[in-house]
Amino acid sequence: MAVARTRCVALVGVTGRMVEVEADVGPGVAGTHFIGLLDTAISEARGRVRSAMINSHFAWPDTRVTVSLFPASLPKRGSIFDLAIAVAMLGAAGAVPAHRIADPLFLGELGLDGRVRPIRGVLPAVLAAAEAGAGTVVVPARNAAEAALVPGIAVVPVATLSELVRWLRSGDAGRRPAATGQAAPSTGGADAEPAATGTEASGTEGGPDMRDVAGQPLARKALEVCAAGGHNLWMLGPPGTGKTMLAERLPTLLPSLGLDEALEVSAIHSVAGTLPAGHPLLARPPFMAPHHSATVAAVVGGGSGGTVRPGAVSLAHRGVLFMDEAPEFATSVLDSLRQPLESGVVTIARASATITFPARFMLILASNPCPCGRPGTSSEPCRCTPTARRRYLARLSGPLLDRVDVKVRVGRATRAELLADRNFTEPTEAVAQRVLLARERAAKRLAGTPWRANAEVPSAVLHNEFRLSGRALAPLHRGLDLGTLSARGLDRVLRLSWTLADLAAKEIPGEPETTGALAMWLGVD
């Protein structure tokens, strides 16, 4: 009887859990048995591993083979375990030295011809391996660049099972297989993209520019304020007024992600399989714009059984979620945003597991004032009744709009207004620099806390450590007395006033900042 052990990683959402893969080749009725709470993809690994070994010219054990994945109580899903299972079986059969496979982790799916195919979720899997103290991880060659982003761990890229076996047999731990896929450094971290430092404003070369948006000075100012503090925005206006143009330019105003944030965002996109080819590290804040026909599962995440995937709110983590024609979304989709807007996470409960995805994003809503979308001019009059207009905008519920910090109306500009405003439009670089300075002031004030932007500061801190003077709070107290401001709205306005103070280079908000923040929250022109 021979037993060999190696290691792999099971992904639960974007969190990796270490799994020990054991293979026992011994006497008994010939057959292969898998145990350890497996899903269909892993059960089918029997056929993939057998064909890959035979087509790579390795003998398939003609005896009883038992493969165990420990811990047995942890659900295991996907084809990420193929390579580890094959290596454990080869070690148990004596085809490779068992001691050479005990410490490294093996991640990858096997093709029937022995090729090692790329998989989803390599980045969070390697992050989990590094946290567990692993020194070496073997990954598909096409995933090597992604795996090499993790510092302090040696990455071994392999293209075929035969390559891997030759390396394991060589006994030279410093020798790497000559993988034919995309190469990567053997250790990650040192060569990570320098753009992910979070200390520089965004670059806009060849991208959308704020200078292109003319005739909407209030909306441009609202966009700058939202970028500086991480606030949510609602734009209301007829078609053709620049709402989509403004939303698309918001990510260009945000600073680059820090390295930890970039790894966190990239891990989510790795699990979803949406990492761009050749650029495994997402150093810029993501921008997601789902179509209004998207379902709840597409927006907040979901799936059945072992195929739970992050939705648009998680793919927009540390970035922007733009919902154009917001009233056209299903009411259930819009209301599903309320919980992640407050908590910054999405929890998806299934019978087999409960999975949590990060979802700290900036929400941008854009909507027409009525279903017909006509501007309401003498040449194009609106044909909607007042009841139809109210019913249309009522799809954006009060609790959802209560979580939106800035509300602005955008109207159609005349030719004279467009020509005049051209003299005051600024390029993205200039606006992004002001946003960066405001974020740096907020970061200095929030140093030593888990919060990165004003929009993340909890209510208790706003009313204690960051309490404003009575004079500054007077406009907000009047709003509470008149019923125009809710308790949640009060906190939103306070966060917004700190952002206005940061943009104005003030140490603490005064009455002008709280008054301006209240006007932005109420949507006053």
C-alpha positions in Angstrom: 0.0 0.0 0.0 1.3 3.5 -0.9 -0.2 6.8 0.1 0.9 10.2 -1.3 -0.2 13.7 -0.2 -0.2 17.1 -1.8 -2.2 20.3 -1.4 -4.7 22.5 -3.3 -7.1 25.3 -2.5 -10.9 25.3 -2.4 -12.6 28.6 -3.2 -15.5 29.8 -1.1 -16.5 33.1 -2.7 -13.3 35.0 -3.0 -11.8 33.2 0.1 -9.4 30.3 -0.3 -9.3 27.3 2.0 -6.4 24.9 2.1 -7.3 21.3 1.0 -5.1 18.2 1.5 -5.3 15.8 -1.4 -4.5 12.2 -0.5 -4.2 9.3 -2.9 -4.0 5.6 -1.8 -3.0 3.0 -4.4 -3.4 -0.5 -2.9 -4.7 -4.0 -3.4 -8.4 -4.6 -4.0 -11.0 -4.6 -6.7 -9.8 -2.3 -9.5 -11.5 1.1 -9.4 -11.1 4.7 -8.6 -13.1 6.2 -5.7 -13.3 9.9 -4.8 -14.4 11.0 -1.3 -14.7 14.4 0.5 -18.0 16.3 -0.3 -17.3 16.8 -4.0 -19.5 18.4 -6.7 -20.0 17.0 -10.2 -17.0 18.7 -11.7 -14.6 17.0 -9.3 -16.4 13.7 -9.7 -15.8 14.0 -13.4 -12.1 14.6 -12.8 -11.7 10.8 -12.7 -12.1 10.7 -16.5 -10.0 13.8 -17.2 -7.2 12.6 -15.0 -7.2 9.1 -16.4 -7.1 10.3 -20.1 -4.4 13.0 -19.3 -2.2 10.4 -17.6 -2.5 7.8 -20.3 -2.0 10.3 -23.1 1.0 11.7 -21.3 2.4 8.1 -21.3 2.0 7.4 -17.6 0.5 4.1 -16.5 -2.9 4.2 -14.9 -2.9 2.1 -11.7 -4.7 -1.2 -12.4 -5.8 -1.6 -8.8 -7.9 0.1 -6.2 -7.3 3.8 -6.0 -8.9 6.1 -3.3 -8.6 9.8 -3.5 -9.6 11.8 -0.5 -9.9 15.6 -0.2 -9.6 16.9 3.4 -11.3 18.5 5.2 -14.2 16.3 4.2 -16.8 18.7 5.6 -15.7 21.5 3.3 -17.7 21.7 0.0 -15.3 21.5 -3.0 -16.2 22.7 -6.4 -14.7 23.1 -9.9 -11.9 21.7 -11.9 -9.1 23.4 -9.9 -8.3 20.1 -8.2 -7.4 18.1 -11.4 -3.7 18.7 -11.3 -3.4 18.0 -7.5 -5.4 14.7 -7.9 -3.2 13.6 -10.8 0.0 14.4 -8.9 -1.1 12.7 -5.8 -2.0 9.5 -7.8 1.4 9.6 -9.6 3.1 10.0 -6.2 1.2 7.1 -4.7 2.0 4.9 -7.7 5.7 5.8 -7.4 5.9 7.7 -10.7 7.2 10.8 -8.9 8.9 11.1 -5.5 6.2 11.5 -2.9 8.3 13.9 -0.8 8.6 16.3 -3.8 4.8 16.8 -3.9 4.1 17.2 -0.2 4.9 20.9 0.2 3.9 22.7 -3.1 0.3 23.5 -4.1 -1.0 22.3 -7.4 -3.7 24.3 -9.2 -5.1 23.6 -12.6 -7.5 21.8 -14.9 -6.3 18.9 -17.1 -7.2 18.4 -20.7 -7.6 14.9 -22.1 -4.3 15.2 -23.9 -2.4 16.2 -20.8 -2.4 19.9 -21.2 -2.8 22.0 -18.1 -5.6 24.5 -18.8 -6.2 27.9 -17.1 -8.7 28.2 -14.4 -10.7 30.9 -12.6 -9.8 32.1 -9.2 -6.0 31.6 -9.3 -5.2 34.9 -7.6 -7.4 34.3 -4.4 -6.1 30.7 -4.3 -2.5 31.8 -4.3 -3.2 34.5 -1.8 -4.7 31.8 0.5 -1.6 29.7 -0.1 0.7 32.5 0.9 -1.3 33.2 4.0 -1.0 29.5 4.9 2.8 29.7 4.6 3.3 27.8 1.3 6.5 28.5 -0.5 5.8 27.1 -4.0 2.6 26.9 -6.1 2.3 25.2 -9.5 -0.2 26.9 -11.8 -1.2 26.7 -15.5 1.2 28.7 -17.7 -1.5 31.0 -18.8 -2.3 31.9 -15.1 1.3 32.5 -14.2 1.3 36.3 -14.5 -1.8 36.4 -12.3 -0.3 34.1 -9.7 3.0 36.1 -9.7 1.2 39.1 -8.3 1.3 37.6 -4.8 4.5 38.5 -3.0 6.7 36.0 -1.2 5.7 32.8 -3.0 7.5 31.0 -5.9 5.3 30.4 -9.0 6.0 27.4 -11.2 4.1 27.7 -14.6 3.4 24.4 -16.4 1.8 23.8 -19.8 1.5 20.0 -19.7 1.5 17.2 -17.2 4.6 15.7 -18.8 6.5 18.9 -18.1 5.5 18.9 -14.5 6.5 15.2 -14.0 9.9 15.9 -15.5 10.4 18.7 -13.1 9.3 16.7 -10.1 11.6 13.8 -11.1 14.6 16.0 -11.6 15.1 16.6 -7.9 16.3 20.2 -8.6 14.0 22.5 -6.7 15.5 25.6 -8.4 14.8 24.3 -11.9 11.6 25.5 -13.5 9.7 23.7 -16.2 10.1 25.3 -19.6 6.4 26.3 -19.9 5.2 27.3 -23.4 2.4 29.5 -22.2 2.6 33.1 -20.9 5.7 33.3 -18.7 5.9 35.1 -15.3 8.6 35.7 -12.7 9.1 32.9 -10.3 8.3 35.1 -7.4 5.6 37.7 -7.2 5.3 41.1 -5.6 8.6 42.8 -6.6 7.5 43.2 -10.2 3.9 44.1 -9.5 2.6 47.0 -11.6 3.7 50.3 -10.1 0.4 51.9 -11.1 -1.2 50.3 -8.1 0.3 52.6 -5.5 -2.7 54.7 -4.9 -0.6 57.9 -4.7 -1.2 59.3 -8.1 -4.2 60.7 -9.9 -5.7 58.9 -12.8 -4.3 59.0 -16.3 -6.6 59.9 -19.1 -4.5 59.5 -22.2 -6.8 58.2 -24.9 -9.7 57.9 -22.5 -12.8 60.0 -21.7 -12.1 63.6 -20.7 -14.1 65.9 -18.5 -13.4 68.7 -21.0 -15.9 66.9 -23.4 -18.8 67.7 -21.1 -20.1 71.2 -21.7 -23.2 73.0 -20.5 -23.5 71.1 -17.2 -21.4 73.0 -14.6 -23.6 71.8 -11.7 -23.3 68.1 -12.7 -19.5 68.4 -13.2 -19.2 69.9 -9.7 -21.4 67.1 -8.3 -19.2 64.5 -10.0 -16.0 66.1 -8.5 -17.6 66.0 -5.0 -18.7 62.4 -5.4 -15.2 61.4 -6.5 -13.6 63.2 -3.6 -15.7 61.5 -0.9 -16.9 58.3 -2.5 -20.5 59.4 -2.5 -23.5 58.1 -4.5 -25.1 60.3 -7.2 -28.5 60.5 -8.9 -28.8 62.5 -12.2 -32.3 63.4 -13.4 -32.8 64.9 -16.8 -34.0 64.3 -20.4 -32.0 62.3 -23.0 -29.0 63.9 -24.6 -28.0 66.1 -21.6 -24.7 64.2 -20.9 -25.7 61.9 -18.0 -23.9 58.9 -19.4 -20.9 60.9 -20.5 -20.6 62.2 -16.9 -20.9 58.7 -15.4 -18.3 57.3 -17.7 -15.8 60.0 -16.6 -16.2 59.4 -12.9 -13.7 56.5 -12.7 -11.1 58.7 -14.4 -11.3 61.2 -11.5 -10.6 58.5 -8.9 -7.0 57.8 -7.6 -5.4 54.6 -8.6 -6.0 51.6 -6.3 -3.4 50.8 -3.6 -1.7 47.4 -4.0 -3.9 45.8 -1.4 -7.0 47.2 -3.0 -5.8 46.2 -6.5 -5.3 42.6 -5.3 -8.7 42.6 -3.6 -10.4 43.8 -6.8 -8.4 41.6 -9.1 -9.3 38.5 -6.9 -13.0 39.2 -7.4 -12.6 39.5 -11.2 -10.4 36.4 -11.2 -13.2 34.4 -9.6 -15.7 35.8 -12.1 -13.3 35.1 -15.0 -13.3 38.7 -16.2 -9.7 39.6 -15.8 -8.4 41.2 -19.0 -5.9 39.1 -20.9 -2.3 40.3 -20.3 -3.3 42.6 -17.4 -4.0 40.5 -14.3 -3.7 43.4 -11.9 -6.5 45.9 -12.0 -4.8 49.1 -10.8 -7.7 51.4 -11.8 -11.2 51.5 -10.1 -13.6 49.3 -12.1 -16.7 50.6 -13.9 -19.7 48.4 -14.3 -22.8 49.4 -16.2 -25.4 46.5 -16.3 -28.2 46.6 -18.8 -31.6 47.5 -17.4 -32.8 43.9 -18.2 -30.3 42.5 -15.6 -31.7 40.1 -13.0 -31.1 40.2 -9.3 -28.6 37.4 -9.6 -26.7 39.3 -12.3 -26.5 42.5 -10.2 -25.9 41.2 -6.6 -24.5 37.8 -7.5 -25.9 34.3 -7.3 -26.2 31.0 -9.0 -27.2 27.4 -8.2 -25.2 24.8 -6.3 -21.5 25.3 -6.7 -21.7 28.0 -9.4 -22.3 31.0 -7.2 -20.6 34.0 -8.9 -20.1 37.6 -7.9 -22.5 40.1 -9.5 -22.1 43.6 -10.8 -22.0 45.2 -7.3 -19.0 43.0 -6.4 -17.3 43.5 -9.8 -17.7 47.3 -9.1 -16.0 46.9 -5.7 -13.7 50.0 -5.1 -15.1 51.5 -8.2 -18.4 52.7 -9.8 -21.7 50.9 -10.5 -23.6 52.9 -13.1 -27.3 52.2 -13.7 -28.5 54.1 -16.7 -32.3 54.4 -17.2 -32.6 53.4 -13.5 -36.4 53.3 -13.4 -36.4 50.7 -16.2 -34.7 48.2 -13.8 -37.0 45.8 -12.0 -38.0 47.0 -8.6 -36.5 43.9 -7.0 -33.2 44.7 -8.6 -33.2 48.3 -7.3 -34.2 47.4 -3.8 -31.5 44.7 -3.7 -28.9 47.5 -3.8 -30.0 48.9 -0.4 -28.2 46.3 1.8 -24.8 46.4 0.1 -24.9 50.2 0.0 -25.1 50.2 3.8 -22.8 47.2 4.6 -20.4 47.1 1.7 -20.8 43.3 1.3 -23.2 40.9 -0.3 -24.1 37.6 1.4 -25.6 34.9 -0.8 -27.2 32.0 1.2 -27.6 28.6 -0.4 -28.4 25.2 1.1 -24.8 24.1 0.8 -23.0 27.2 1.9 -23.3 30.9 2.7 -20.9 33.1 0.5 -19.9 36.7 1.1 -18.6 39.0 -1.6 -17.2 42.5 -1.0 -19.3 45.2 -2.5 -18.1 48.7 -1.5 -18.9 50.7 -4.6 -20.1 54.2 -5.7 -23.6 54.1 -7.1 -24.5 56.4 -10.0 -28.2 56.5 -11.1 -29.4 58.2 -14.2 -33.0 58.6 -15.2 -35.3 60.5 -17.5 -38.1 62.6 -15.8 -40.8 60.6 -17.6 -41.4 57.4 -19.6 -41.5 59.2 -23.0 -38.1 60.9 -22.5 -39.1 64.0 -24.5 -37.5 67.3 -23.4 -40.9 69.0 -22.8 -40.2 71.9 -25.2 -42.7 73.5 -27.6 -41.3 71.5 -30.5 -41.2 68.2 -28.6 -43.8 68.4 -25.8 -44.0 65.7 -23.2 -47.1 63.6 -23.6 -47.0 61.9 -20.2 -49.6 62.6 -17.6 -48.6 63.8 -14.1 -49.7 60.4 -12.8 -47.5 58.6 -15.3 -44.5 60.7 -14.4 -45.0 60.1 -10.7 -45.5 56.3 -11.2 -42.3 56.2 -13.4 -40.0 57.9 -10.8 -41.7 56.1 -7.9 -39.8 53.0 -9.1 -36.8 54.6 -7.4 -38.0 53.9 -3.9 -37.6 56.4 -1.0 -35.3 54.1 1.0 -33.0 53.8 -2.1 -32.8 57.5 -2.8 -32.3 58.1 0.9 -28.9 56.3 0.4 -27.9 58.6 -2.4 -25.8 61.5 -1.2 -26.0 63.9 -4.2 -29.0 64.5 -6.4 -28.7 66.9 -9.4 -31.0 67.9 -12.2 -29.5 68.2 -15.7 -31.2 70.1 -18.4 -30.7 70.7 -22.1 -28.3 73.6 -22.6 -28.8 76.3 -25.3 -26.2 77.0 -27.9 -25.2 80.2 -26.1 -24.8 78.2 -22.8 -22.7 75.6 -24.5 -20.4 78.2 -26.1 -20.0 80.1 -22.9 -19.4 77.0 -20.8 -16.6 75.8 -23.1 -14.4 78.5 -21.5 -14.9 77.0 -18.0 -14.6 73.3 -18.7 -11.4 71.6 -17.2 -9.5 68.6 -18.3 -9.7 65.4 -16.3 -6.2 65.8 -15.0 -7.0 69.1 -13.3 -10.2 67.8 -11.6 -8.5 64.5 -10.7 -5.7 66.4 -9.0 -8.2 68.3 -6.7 -9.9 65.0 -6.0 -6.5 63.4 -5.0 -5.7 66.3 -2.7 -9.1 66.1 -1.0 -8.7 62.3 -0.6 -5.3 62.8 0.9 -6.7 65.2 3.5 -9.4 62.7 4.3 -6.9 59.9 4.6 -4.8 61.9 7.0 -7.8 62.6 9.2 -8.9 58.9 9.0 -5.4 57.5 9.6 -5.5 54.5 11.9 -9.1 53.6 11.1 -10.5 51.1 8.6 -12.1 53.8 6.5 -10.6 55.2 3.3 -13.2 57.9 2.3 -15.7 60.2 4.0 -18.6 58.1 2.7 -17.5 55.2 4.7 -17.3 56.9 8.1 -20.0 55.4 10.5 -22.7 57.4 12.2 -21.3 57.1 15.7 -18.0 58.6 14.7 -19.7 61.5 12.8 -21.6 62.5 15.9 -18.7 62.0 18.4 -15.2 62.3 17.1 -16.2 64.4 14.1 -19.0 66.4 15.7 -19.5 69.9 14.2 -20.3 73.1 15.9 -23.9 74.2 16.7 -23.7 76.9 14.1 -22.6 74.5 11.4 -25.4 72.1 12.4 -28.2 74.7 12.4 -29.3 74.2 8.8 -29.5 70.4 9.4 -31.5 70.8 12.6 -34.0 73.0 10.6 -34.3 70.2 8.0 -35.0 67.6 10.8 -37.6 69.9 12.3 -39.3 70.5 9.0 -39.2 66.8 8.1 -37.2 67.3 4.9 -34.2 65.4 6.3 -34.2 61.9 7.7 -31.8 60.5 10.3 -30.0 58.6 7.6 -30.1 61.7 5.5 -28.5 63.6 8.3 -25.5 61.3 8.3 -25.2 61.5 4.5 -25.2 65.3 4.6 -22.6 65.3 7.4 -20.3 63.0 5.3 -20.9 65.2 2.3 -20.0 68.4 4.3 -16.6 66.9 5.2 -15.9 66.3 1.6 -16.8 69.9 0.7 -14.4 71.0 3.4 -11.7 68.8 2.1 -12.1 70.2 -1.4 -12.0 73.7 0.1 -8.8 72.8 2.1 -10.7 73.5 5.4 -9.9 71.7 8.6 -13.5 71.3 9.6 -16.9 72.0 7.9 -18.7 75.3 8.7 -22.1 76.5 7.9 -21.4 77.1 4.2 -20.3 73.4 3.8 -23.3 72.0 5.7 -25.7 74.3 3.7 -24.1 73.2 0.4 -24.2 69.6 1.4 -27.9 69.8 2.4 -28.7 71.5 -1.0 -26.9 68.7 -2.8 -28.7 66.0 -0.8 -32.1 67.6 -1.5 -31.3 68.1 -5.1 -31.8 71.9 -5.1 -30.5 73.7 -8.2 
